[in-house]
Amino acid sequence: MFGGEGVNCQHAYFQLLHQGTRLIPCDFIVPMTAQGREDGRSRFTVANAFAQAEALMKGKTLDEARAELADLPEAERERLAPHKEFPGNRPSNSILLDRLTPYNLGMLMAAYEHKTFVQGVIWNINPFDQWGCGIRQTVGENHHRRTGRRHVRTRCLDRRADGVLPRMPSERRRRGIKVPPPFCIDSGAEKAMPAARPIPKRQCSATARVLLTNMRLRGTIAHSFQMNILPENTGKRPTKHLT
């Protein structure tokens, strides 16, 4: 289940459904009547829901893509056509509601719950149990106790946890670790970080140089998803720039 608006939804979800590397069956749940005053937007949304289902089913061949680009030079047409090709044959259901009401929503939820139950009977599994969560709770309690100690004399059974737990800010403070360890950056972290500090080109990869230059990140890439913090800026104005 997902939701979004406009371009965000288009690039976050629909691109995955149309040209992703995995086949993802999906359901389009379409209320046919607007909740408020009908101003055309509801009909436009319904039309796009039907269009998405049709596009997933039919796709677009390479020849059809070339025909759409007939006005372009041949070299440009051949370059763009493969990107406009869609495999099609992506399964989906269109579930139509006369109106989105508590009653209709309840029936819809009951239908999905019954579907899950029937599939569990067929596959001989219990989809409503939570035994799989038990192991996480047990291991989580063990890690929680370890993070509250200043000196840990025992090691985890998992060496990965021994390396990850000291990264926690509270754990670093308890153990007196002053040098920040490597950390990961999310999509919004660049706004909260100081300006990039130039570093020698040989010390960072091409990906790191792009991040440092365009996102003004203070660090270098150790590998694809880990960033090492550079020493604090001394206040001197840097004279070299990344190239």
C-alpha positions in Angstrom: 0.0 0.0 0.0 1.4 3.4 -0.9 0.3 6.9 -1.7 1.7 10.2 -2.9 1.0 13.2 -4.9 2.0 14.2 -8.4 5.7 13.9 -9.4 6.7 12.4 -6.1 4.4 9.5 -6.5 5.3 9.1 -10.2 9.0 8.7 -9.6 8.8 6.9 -6.2 6.3 4.2 -7.1 5.0 4.1 -10.7 8.4 4.0 -12.3 9.1 0.9 -10.2 5.9 -0.7 -11.3 6.4 0.0 -15.0 10.1 -0.5 -15.5 11.4 -2.0 -12.3 13.4 -5.2 -12.1 10.7 -7.0 -10.1 7.2 -8.0 -11.1 4.9 -6.4 -8.6 1.1 -7.2 -8.8 -0.9 -4.2 -7.5 -4.5 -3.2 -6.8 -6.0 0.1 -7.9 -8.8 1.1 -5.5 -10.9 3.8 -7.1 -13.7 5.7 -5.5 -16.0 6.6 -8.4 -17.7 9.6 -6.6 -15.8 12.6 -5.3 -15.9 13.2 -1.5 -16.7 16.9 -1.9 -17.7 19.2 -4.6 -17.0 17.8 -8.1 -14.6 20.2 -9.8 -13.1 17.9 -12.4 -10.1 16.8 -10.3 -11.9 13.6 -9.2 -12.7 12.6 -12.8 -9.1 13.3 -13.8 -7.8 11.1 -11.0 -10.1 8.2 -11.9 -9.1 8.5 -15.5 -5.4 8.3 -14.5 -6.1 5.2 -12.4 -7.6 3.5 -15.4 -4.7 4.7 -17.5 -2.1 3.2 -15.1 -3.8 -0.2 -15.2 -4.0 -0.2 -19.0 -0.4 0.9 -19.3 0.8 -1.8 -17.0 -1.2 -4.4 -19.0 -0.3 -3.3 -22.5 3.1 -1.8 -22.1 4.8 -0.2 -25.2 6.9 -1.9 -27.8 10.2 -0.5 -29.2 8.6 0.1 -32.5 5.8 2.1 -30.9 8.4 4.1 -29.0 10.2 4.9 -32.3 7.0 6.0 -33.9 6.4 8.5 -31.1 9.8 9.9 -31.8 9.5 10.0 -35.5 10.1 13.8 -35.6 13.6 13.5 -34.1 16.8 12.8 -35.9 17.5 9.1 -36.3 20.4 9.0 -33.9 18.4 10.8 -31.2 15.4 8.6 -31.8 17.5 5.4 -31.4 19.0 6.7 -28.3 15.7 7.6 -26.6 13.5 4.8 -27.9 14.8 2.0 -25.5 14.0 4.3 -22.5 10.3 4.6 -23.6 9.9 0.8 -24.1 7.7 -0.9 -21.4 7.4 -4.7 -21.1 3.7 -4.7 -20.2 2.0 -7.8 -18.9 2.2 -6.4 -15.3 -0.8 -7.9 -13.4 -3.2 -5.5 -11.5 -6.7 -5.4 -10.2 -9.1 -2.5 -10.4 -11.4 -2.3 -7.4 -14.2 0.2 -7.8 -16.1 1.8 -4.9 -19.2 3.9 -5.5 -18.0 6.2 -2.7 -15.3 6.0 0.1 -17.3 5.5 3.3 -16.5 3.8 6.6 -18.8 0.9 5.5 -17.1 0.4 2.2 -13.6 0.8 3.7 -14.5 -1.8 6.3 -15.7 -4.3 3.7 -12.5 -3.7 1.7 -10.3 -4.4 4.8 -12.3 -7.5 5.6 -11.8 -8.8 2.0 -8.1 -8.4 2.2 -8.0 -10.1 5.6 -10.0 -13.0 4.3 -7.7 -13.2 1.3 -4.7 -13.5 3.6 -6.5 -16.2 5.7 -7.3 -18.3 2.6 -3.7 -18.0 1.3 -2.4 -19.1 4.6 -4.7 -22.2 4.5 -3.5 -23.1 1.0 0.2 -22.6 1.9 -0.2 -24.2 5.3 1.2 -21.2 7.2 -0.2 -18.9 9.9 0.1 -15.4 8.7 -1.4 -14.0 11.9 1.2 -15.3 14.3 4.1 -13.2 15.7 6.6 -15.9 16.6 9.1 -14.3 14.2 9.1 -11.2 16.4 10.1 -13.1 19.5 13.7 -13.6 18.4 14.1 -9.9 17.7 12.7 -9.0 21.2 15.1 -11.4 22.9 18.2 -10.2 21.0 17.0 -6.6 21.4 16.8 -6.8 25.2 20.4 -8.2 25.2 21.7 -5.3 23.2 19.7 -2.8 25.3 21.4 -4.0 28.4 24.8 -3.8 26.8 24.4 -0.2 25.6 23.8 0.9 29.2 27.2 -0.2 30.5 30.3 1.9 30.4 32.6 -1.1 30.2 31.5 -4.2 28.4 33.5 -7.2 29.4 31.5 -9.7 27.3 31.2 -9.7 23.6 28.1 -10.3 21.5 27.7 -13.6 19.6 27.4 -11.4 16.5 30.7 -9.5 15.8 28.7 -7.1 13.7 26.9 -5.8 16.8 30.2 -5.3 18.6 31.2 -2.9 15.9 27.8 -1.2 15.5 26.8 -0.6 19.2 29.7 1.9 19.9 28.4 4.1 17.1 25.4 5.1 19.2 25.8 8.7 20.5 24.8 7.7 24.1 27.3 4.8 23.9 30.1 7.0 22.8 29.5 9.4 25.6 29.4 6.6 28.2 32.7 5.2 27.0 34.4 8.5 26.6 34.8 8.2 22.8 35.6 11.7 21.5 36.3 10.9 17.8 33.1 10.4 15.9 33.0 7.1 14.1 31.8 6.6 10.5 28.2 7.4 10.0 25.5 7.2 7.3 23.8 10.1 5.7 20.1 10.3 4.8 18.5 12.3 2.0 18.1 15.4 4.1 21.4 15.4 6.0 23.2 17.7 3.6 21.2 20.7 4.7 22.2 20.3 8.3 25.9 19.8 7.7 28.7 22.5 7.5 30.2 23.5 4.2 32.5 21.0 2.5 36.1 21.2 3.3 38.5 20.4 0.3 40.5 17.3 0.7 43.2 15.8 -1.6 41.7 14.2 -4.7 43.6 11.0 -4.1 41.8 10.4 -0.8 38.3 10.2 -2.1 36.4 8.4 -4.9 34.6 10.0 -7.8 31.4 9.6 -5.9 32.7 11.4 -2.9 34.0 14.3 -5.0 30.5 14.8 -6.5 28.9 14.7 -3.1 31.4 17.1 -1.6 31.1 19.5 -4.4 27.4 19.5 -5.1 25.9 18.7 -1.7 28.6 20.5 0.4 29.1 17.5 2.6 32.0 17.5 5.1 33.6 14.1 4.6 34.7 11.5 2.2 33.2 8.2 1.1 34.9 5.1 2.5 32.6 2.9 0.4 29.2 3.3 -1.2 27.2 4.0 2.0 29.6 5.0 4.7 31.1 8.4 5.3 34.1 9.3 7.4 34.0 12.7 9.2 37.0 14.9 8.5 38.8 16.7 11.4 37.2 19.9 12.6 37.9 23.0 10.4 40.7 25.1 11.8 39.1 28.3 10.7 41.6 28.9 7.9 40.2 29.6 4.5 41.0 26.7 2.2 43.0 27.4 -0.8 42.5 24.3 -2.9 39.3 23.0 -4.5 38.2 19.6 -5.6 38.6 19.0 -9.3 
